[in-house]
C-alpha cells in the first residue's frame, strides 16, 4: 500500500470526552455509589514525629453507625506495608507517626458526619519526638532518624538498585560520572557555581485523591480509584492481601487531574483495608488539605559547578543535589536518580560528576510531580548558563546553541541517541519572543531549555476490536486525567483502520478488562500506549485485508482501507460485509493485539528512554520595583514533539504546563514552622488564577516525525513546565541585574534583592 | 447533636423543576444537589469558596454550593450544569468550551460554565480583562486558562 496522507492524526479535533464533561455527565470516583457503601474518615497525626504508644478505639467502635475502626496494631491479618521504592509505609502508623498528617486510625461509618464524630472518640497516646523538617536538619550529624532499620525493597525491578544508608536519613544515593570533572573544572577558563533551592509544592489536582473499595463474597477486591497507575496499585494490594493479581480489579473513572500526585498507591491500601474490616464497600475521599498531607514535589538544594572554555564550549559539570523526599520514600528515590541522570540538560559535555541524595524528613511524603526531578536541576543549570553567558560576554541563546547535543548524538552509552532538533526549538522560541529586537525599557527577556528521559524500560499493551458493524473498541490502560490520551488513542486507531473518530470507543482503564500498562506518567502514553494501539490496530487491519483478499480473490497489495471499507480497484467491501464473509453471519469480531516492551538495556539506568522530551521556553517579564512583584507578560514554549497527534489537546497540555510552572516560579511553596504545615489549604496556598497567566502565551511545536511513537510522535506535557523558572529568572536578571537562587520569586524576595543590588552603572 | 435537628422543608426550583425537599438545617446545597438529587455535575474540591468547582447559580447569581446552606435556597431557583443545555442542544458556552479545547480533566468545567453564564447575564459584552476578573474565584489546574477565556469571549460573541 502506498502511504496515504493522514486523515485524523494531526487534526485539532475536540476531545472525545468533551461532551460528557461540558454536560456534567462525566463520572469521577466521588460521583459513584454502591449499595451499602460506607464513608471513611482518617485520624491523622498532629505531630511531625511522635511515638504512638496506644490507640484506644473502643469508644469510637461503640458509636452507632460505625462499621469499622482501625489502627495500625489491628492490621495483623495483612501485610500492612506498601511503597513502590521501599515498602516503608504502613497503611496506618505502627508505633511511630512520621509527619503531621500521617494516618493513625481510620473509621468507616454510615456517613461522613458519623465517621468524623467517631474520630473524636479515638484516644491516642502520643509521645512527641524530635523532628527533622529540613534537609539541613535531616543531614546534620546525630540528627533524629525518620526511619530506623532497612525497609524492604518495593516491587519494581528497575528500583531494586535503590539502597538506603543505614544510620542516616539518606534513603538513596545516586552517583554518575564520566571523564574527570574535577580536573576539567580546574582547567576551565570560566567556572560558574552556586546553590539553587526549589520549594515543596503540591499538585493541587482539583479532584483530591478518592477510592471506592469493595470485596465480593468470593474474596475478590474491586476498587474504583483516582489513580494514574491501576496496575501498580493492583500489585501493591496483591502483596498486602496475598491475593492473586487476577482477583484484584482496579477501575479508573475520569480523573480530576493528576500531575503525578496519583501515581502509585495512595489511599487505595487504606480503602481496601477498611472495606475488608467493615464487610461492605467503603469510600475514602480526601479533602484538599488531606491532599497536602498525601504527596508533594520533592524540595531540593542543588549545587552545581559548570565549566566553560573561553570560546564558550561547555567542558564540565559537577552537581551535588539533595532532595527532601519527606517521611516515606514513595517514588522519591527514583525521582532523585532519574532526574539527576539528566542534570546536564540538553548539552554536550565530556566531564561529568553527578551526586544526589534522597533525604527523609518529617514532612509530607515527596513523590512524582510533572517533571520528575528535572525542574529542580534545570532551575540550577539553566540559571548558571546565563551567569556563564554574562561572564563569557556571550548571548545566552548563542551559548546554548553552541553546546546543544545534536540530533542522533549519544547522551550516554547505551541510551537512546538524541531524537530531536534542539536548535530548531530554540530558534523558534527566540524568534517568537523577538530575541534579537530590543525589549521595551521596562521589560526583560530570558530563555531556558530542557531535556528529560521517559521511564525505561516500560511496558504497554493494547487490544483493538473491530465489531460486526465496523465500529472499533480500543482497550488500553492509559489513564485519562485531562491530558487527552483517550482522544489521542482514538485518533490513532481511527487513522490506522480508516474509520471516523466517532466510530471508535476507548474503554476506561479496568485491570479486569483493559490490558497491562505500566503507568500514565513520564509523558509516555502517546509514545508507548499509543504505539501499542497502533500495532494492535495494524494487526486488525492485516486480518481484515486477509479476509477481503480471500473473498475478492485479489492479493492484499491491491487492497486499501478507505472510509470504513476495503477497497480494490473495482470493488468495495464495507467492514460489516467483510466480517459477515469471515464469520458467515453478522457477529464475531476481529481482535488485534499490540505489545510494546523494549526491555532492559545497557543504558546507565537499565533501560533506554523511548524518546527524549525536549523543549525551550522564552519569557518576557516586568517587575514592580516598589513591591518586587514580577509579572510574566509574554511566554513562548516550543516543544519538540515529533508529531502532534492532536494539536488542540497538546496545546492545552503545554499551556497548562507553563502556568503550572509559573506556580512554583512566582507563587507556590509549602511552608512549615514548628513541625506544622502553615498553608495546606487553598485559602492560603495560592495556585495561579486566570489573571496570573501571561497575557500573551504561545505554545508551539517542532514536528519532524522523528520520534519512536506512532507516526513519529514523542511524548509531551512535562517539557513546557520545566524551563519556566529559569527562563523567568533569567529575564528578571537581564532586566534588573539581580539573580535569585531560591524559588518562588515572591515579591518579598525580589524586593529584598533589588534593595541589596549595588547601583547599576 | 446536629444530625438530630428537625428537618426543614424547602421549595426550590432546580433546573426548571419545582422540588419540595426535606433537608437538615445545616445541610450544604452541594450535598443536597449531589446526594439527594443525584446532580453530580457540581464538584467538591476546596470546601472554602476558593476554587469554584462547586459553583451553581441561585436566582442567576454564582454561588459556591460548598459553603451555601440548602435552606438558603428556599423559594429560589437553582441552575446546575445539568440544566444548561436545552435538551440535546448545548448552551453556546458549552459548545464554545467543547470546540475551543477549554475542557481538560473536566473537574472545574461545570463551575467555569456557570460562572461564565452569570457573568454574561450581567455583562453581555465582556472584555478579556472583565473575564479575567470574573474568573478570580475559579481555578483550573490543567489548562493555562487561555482557552477558557477564549471560549467565554467566543460564546459572548456568538450570543450577540
HADDOCK unambig.tbl for C-alpha pairs under 7 A between the chains (distance, minus, plus):
assign (segid A and resid 14 and name CA) (segid B and resid 98 and name CA) 6.35 0.50 0.50
assign (segid A and resid 14 and name CA) (segid B and resid 99 and name CA) 5.75 0.50 0.50
assign (segid A and resid 14 and name CA) (segid B and resid 101 and name CA) 6.20 0.50 0.50
assign (segid A and resid 18 and name CA) (segid B and resid 98 and name CA) 5.62 0.50 0.50
assign (segid A and resid 18 and name CA) (segid B and resid 103 and name CA) 6.46 0.50 0.50
assign (segid A and resid 19 and name CA) (segid B and resid 98 and name CA) 6.84 0.50 0.50
assign (segid A and resid 21 and name CA) (segid B and resid 106 and name CA) 5.41 0.50 0.50
assign (segid A and resid 21 and name CA) (segid B and resid 109 and name CA) 6.97 0.50 0.50
assign (segid A and resid 22 and name CA) (segid B and resid 94 and name CA) 5.59 0.50 0.50
assign (segid A and resid 22 and name CA) (segid B and resid 109 and name CA) 6.41 0.50 0.50
assign (segid A and resid 22 and name CA) (segid B and resid 110 and name CA) 6.53 0.50 0.50
assign (segid A and resid 23 and name CA) (segid B and resid 81 and name CA) 6.08 0.50 0.50
assign (segid A and resid 23 and name CA) (segid B and resid 82 and name CA) 5.83 0.50 0.50
assign (segid A and resid 24 and name CA) (segid B and resid 40 and name CA) 6.95 0.50 0.50
assign (segid A and resid 24 and name CA) (segid B and resid 41 and name CA) 4.16 0.50 0.50
assign (segid A and resid 24 and name CA) (segid B and resid 81 and name CA) 5.77 0.50 0.50
assign (segid A and resid 24 and name CA) (segid B and resid 82 and name CA) 5.84 0.50 0.50
assign (segid A and resid 24 and name CA) (segid B and resid 110 and name CA) 6.32 0.50 0.50
assign (segid A and resid 25 and name CA) (segid B and resid 41 and name CA) 6.58 0.50 0.50
assign (segid A and resid 31 and name CA) (segid B and resid 40 and name CA) 6.04 0.50 0.50
assign (segid A and resid 205 and name CA) (segid B and resid 141 and name CA) 6.43 0.50 0.50
assign (segid A and resid 206 and name CA) (segid B and resid 45 and name CA) 5.85 0.50 0.50
assign (segid A and resid 206 and name CA) (segid B and resid 107 and name CA) 6.48 0.50 0.50
assign (segid A and resid 206 and name CA) (segid B and resid 141 and name CA) 6.92 0.50 0.50
assign (segid A and resid 207 and name CA) (segid B and resid 45 and name CA) 6.01 0.50 0.50
assign (segid A and resid 207 and name CA) (segid B and resid 107 and name CA) 6.68 0.50 0.50
assign (segid A and resid 208 and name CA) (segid B and resid 45 and name CA) 6.87 0.50 0.50
assign (segid A and resid 255 and name CA) (segid B and resid 105 and name CA) 6.42 0.50 0.50
assign (segid A and resid 256 and name CA) (segid B and resid 105 and name CA) 5.11 0.50 0.50
assign (segid A and resid 256 and name CA) (segid B and resid 106 and name CA) 6.53 0.50 0.50
assign (segid A and resid 256 and name CA) (segid B and resid 107 and name CA) 5.04 0.50 0.50
assign (segid A and resid 257 and name CA) (segid B and resid 105 and name CA) 5.59 0.50 0.50
assign (segid A and resid 257 and name CA) (segid B and resid 142 and name CA) 6.89 0.50 0.50
assign (segid A and resid 287 and name CA) (segid B and resid 45 and name CA) 6.87 0.50 0.50
assign (segid A and resid 288 and name CA) (segid B and resid 45 and name CA) 6.40 0.50 0.50
assign (segid A and resid 288 and name CA) (segid B and resid 46 and name CA) 5.59 0.50 0.50
assign (segid A and resid 481 and name CA) (segid B and resid 105 and name CA) 5.36 0.50 0.50
assign (segid A and resid 482 and name CA) (segid B and resid 104 and name CA) 4.15 0.50 0.50
assign (segid A and resid 482 and name CA) (segid B and resid 105 and name CA) 3.43 0.50 0.50
assign (segid A and resid 482 and name CA) (segid B and resid 142 and name CA) 6.75 0.50 0.50
assign (segid A and resid 483 and name CA) (segid B and resid 104 and name CA) 6.38 0.50 0.50
assign (segid A and resid 648 and name CA) (segid B and resid 101 and name CA) 6.32 0.50 0.50
assign (segid A and resid 649 and name CA) (segid B and resid 101 and name CA) 6.62 0.50 0.50
assign (segid A and resid 652 and name CA) (segid B and resid 101 and name CA) 6.94 0.50 0.50
assign (segid A and resid 652 and name CA) (segid B and resid 143 and name CA) 5.45 0.50 0.50
assign (segid A and resid 653 and name CA) (segid B and resid 142 and name CA) 6.93 0.50 0.50
assign (segid A and resid 653 and name CA) (segid B and resid 143 and name CA) 6.49 0.50 0.50
assign (segid A and resid 655 and name CA) (segid B and resid 143 and name CA) 6.08 0.50 0.50
assign (segid A and resid 655 and name CA) (segid B and resid 144 and name CA) 4.64 0.50 0.50
assign (segid A and resid 656 and name CA) (segid B and resid 141 and name CA) 6.93 0.50 0.50
assign (segid A and resid 656 and name CA) (segid B and resid 142 and name CA) 5.06 0.50 0.50
assign (segid A and resid 656 and name CA) (segid B and resid 143 and name CA) 4.10 0.50 0.50
assign (segid A and resid 656 and name CA) (segid B and resid 144 and name CA) 3.99 0.50 0.50
assign (segid A and resid 659 and name CA) (segid B and resid 144 and name CA) 5.27 0.50 0.50
assign (segid A and resid 660 and name CA) (segid B and resid 141 and name CA) 6.97 0.50 0.50
assign (segid A and resid 682 and name CA) (segid B and resid 46 and name CA) 6.43 0.50 0.50
assign (segid A and resid 682 and name CA) (segid B and resid 50 and name CA) 6.53 0.50 0.50
assign (segid A and resid 683 and name CA) (segid B and resid 48 and name CA) 6.98 0.50 0.50
assign (segid A and resid 683 and name CA) (segid B and resid 50 and name CA) 6.48 0.50 0.50
assign (segid A and resid 689 and name CA) (segid B and resid 136 and name CA) 6.19 0.50 0.50
assign (segid A and resid 689 and name CA) (segid B and resid 139 and name CA) 5.93 0.50 0.50
assign (segid A and resid 690 and name CA) (segid B and resid 132 and name CA) 5.68 0.50 0.50
assign (segid A and resid 690 and name CA) (segid B and resid 135 and name CA) 6.36 0.50 0.50
assign (segid A and resid 690 and name CA) (segid B and resid 136 and name CA) 6.67 0.50 0.50
assign (segid A and resid 690 and name CA) (segid B and resid 145 and name CA) 5.46 0.50 0.50
assign (segid A and resid 691 and name CA) (segid B and resid 132 and name CA) 5.27 0.50 0.50
assign (segid A and resid 691 and name CA) (segid B and resid 133 and name CA) 6.98 0.50 0.50
assign (segid A and resid 693 and name CA) (segid B and resid 144 and name CA) 6.67 0.50 0.50
